[in-house]
Amino acid sequence: MKNKIKELRLDHGITQQELADKVSVSSRTIISLEKQQYNPSVLLAYRISLVFSLQIEEVFIFEEEDL
């Protein structure tokens, strides 16, 4: 699964730490997400999408090979 977290975060002018604080995770988790090294739980994906006022599907891209 791919995501647009880094792009969205930069567009909104917030740091990795600020995003981490908003969604109650460590900055390392945000770093791992941005590097596509970690797939979030549904709850974390939901929290991240709320920060950017988007649907989960607009932040996280599910590909056929992910199924």
ZAFILO-827813 format. One record per residue: residue number from 1; residue in one letter; x, y, z of N, C-alpha, C in turn. Coordinates in steps of 0.02 Angstrom, whole numbers, padded with zeros to 5 digits. Example, Ala and Ser with C-alpha at 12.3 -4.5 7.8 and 13.67 -1.06 7.14 Angstrom:
<atoms>
[1,A,[00660,-00284,00390],[00615,-00225,00390],[00660,-00165,00390]]
[2,S,[00642,-00112,00354],[00684,-00053,00357],[00645,00002,00394]]
</atoms>
This chain:
<atoms>
[1,M,[00042,-00059,00000],[00000,00000,00000],[00045,00062,00000]]
[2,K,[00028,00108,-00043],[00065,00171,-00047],[00024,00225,-00012]]
[3,N,[00057,00281,00001],[00021,00336,00033],[00049,00403,00010]]
[4,K,[00011,00456,00024],[00029,00524,00006],[00045,00566,00067]]
[5,I,[00065,00534,00122],[00074,00569,00185],[00125,00625,00180]]
[6,K,[00184,00609,00153],[00236,00660,00150],[00214,00720,00108]]
[7,E,[00185,00706,00050],[00161,00760,00006],[00108,00803,00042]]
[8,L,[00061,00770,00074],[00008,00807,00109],[00036,00847,00168]]
[9,R,[00082,00815,00205],[00112,00849,00263],[00149,00912,00241]]
[10,L,[00188,00906,00188],[00225,00964,00164],[00178,01018,00137]]
[11,D,[00125,00997,00102],[00075,01045,00077],[00042,01083,00134]]
[12,H,[00033,01050,00191],[00001,01082,00249],[00051,01117,00295]]
[13,G,[00115,01112,00279],[00166,01147,00317],[00175,01122,00388]]
[14,I,[00168,01056,00398],[00178,01029,00465],[00237,00980,00465]]
[15,T,[00270,00977,00521],[00328,00932,00527],[00305,00861,00541]]
[16,Q,[00352,00815,00536],[00337,00745,00553],[00316,00740,00626]]
[17,Q,[00350,00777,00670],[00333,00775,00741],[00264,00803,00754]]
[18,E,[00247,00857,00720],[00180,00886,00729],[00125,00837,00707]]
[19,L,[00136,00804,00651],[00087,00755,00628],[00084,00697,00677]]
[20,A,[00141,00674,00700],[00143,00620,00749],[00104,00638,00812]]
[21,D,[00113,00699,00836],[00077,00722,00896],[00002,00723,00884]]
[22,K,[-00019,00745,00825],[-00090,00750,00809],[-00124,00681,00807]]
[23,V,[-00087,00629,00788],[-00117,00563,00781],[-00094,00514,00835]]
[24,S,[-00058,00540,00885],[-00037,00502,00944],[00009,00443,00928]]
[25,V,[00059,00456,00887],[00112,00406,00873],[00179,00441,00878]]
[26,S,[00232,00402,00871],[00299,00432,00872],[00317,00459,00803]]
[27,S,[00366,00503,00802],[00389,00529,00737],[00420,00473,00695]]
[28,R,[00447,00422,00728],[00475,00365,00691],[00421,00329,00652]]
[29,T,[00361,00325,00679],[00305,00294,00643],[00290,00333,00580]]
[30,I,[00288,00399,00586],[00275,00442,00528],[00330,00433,00476]]
[31,I,[00392,00431,00498],[00448,00421,00452],[00440,00355,00415]]
[32,S,[00424,00302,00451],[00415,00236,00420],[00357,00237,00370]]
[33,L,[00303,00271,00388],[00246,00276,00341],[00267,00313,00278]]
[34,E,[00302,00368,00286],[00323,00408,00228],[00371,00370,00182]]
[35,K,[00410,00326,00211],[00457,00285,00171],[00424,00222,00143]]
[36,Q,[00358,00216,00154],[00320,00158,00130],[00345,00093,00162]]
[37,Q,[00372,00097,00223],[00399,00039,00257],[00351,00009,00308]]
[38,Y,[00293,00041,00317],[00246,00021,00369],[00175,00035,00346]]
[39,N,[00131,-00013,00355],[00061,-00003,00341],[00025,00010,00407]]
[40,P,[-00013,00064,00410],[-00045,00082,00474],[-00106,00039,00489]]
[41,S,[-00126,00040,00551],[-00189,00010,00570],[-00245,00052,00540]]
[42,V,[-00304,00025,00539],[-00361,00062,00513],[-00372,00125,00554]]
[43,L,[-00365,00120,00620],[-00375,00178,00663],[-00324,00233,00648]]
[44,L,[-00261,00215,00639],[-00210,00265,00624],[-00222,00295,00555]]
[45,A,[-00240,00255,00507],[-00256,00281,00440],[-00314,00331,00444]]
[46,Y,[-00364,00315,00484],[-00421,00359,00494],[-00399,00425,00526]]
[47,R,[-00358,00421,00578],[-00335,00482,00612],[-00295,00527,00564]]
[48,I,[-00252,00495,00524],[-00211,00534,00477],[-00256,00567,00425]]
[49,S,[-00305,00531,00400],[-00351,00561,00350],[-00390,00619,00380]]
[50,L,[-00408,00615,00444],[-00443,00670,00477],[-00400,00733,00481]]
[51,V,[-00336,00724,00495],[-00291,00782,00500],[-00293,00821,00435]]
[52,F,[-00295,00786,00378],[-00294,00819,00313],[-00364,00830,00284]]
[53,S,[-00415,00814,00323],[-00485,00822,00301],[-00499,00786,00235]]
[54,L,[-00473,00725,00230],[-00482,00684,00169],[-00510,00616,00187]]
[55,Q,[-00534,00582,00136],[-00555,00512,00144],[-00492,00469,00148]]
[56,I,[-00496,00413,00182],[-00438,00368,00188],[-00411,00351,00118]]
[57,E,[-00455,00339,00070],[-00435,00320,00003],[-00397,00375,-00034]]
[58,E,[-00403,00437,-00010],[-00366,00492,-00040],[-00295,00498,-00012]]
[59,V,[-00283,00467,00045],[-00217,00468,00076],[-00179,00404,00062]]
[60,F,[-00215,00348,00064],[-00184,00282,00055],[-00208,00251,-00010]]
[61,I,[-00161,00226,-00050],[-00176,00198,-00115],[-00168,00122,-00111]]
[62,F,[-00225,00088,-00118],[-00224,00016,-00118],[-00215,-00009,-00189]]
[63,E,[-00168,-00053,-00199],[-00155,-00080,-00265],[-00176,-00153,-00268]]
[64,E,[-00189,-00177,-00327],[-00213,-00246,-00336],[-00167,-00297,-00301]]
[65,E,[-00102,-00284,-00304],[-00054,-00331,-00273],[-00058,-00331,-00196]]
[66,D,[-00091,-00280,-00167],[-00098,-00277,-00094],[-00151,-00325,-00068]]
[67,L,[-00194,-00350,-00113],[-00249,-00393,-00092],[-00226,-00464,-00079]]
</atoms>
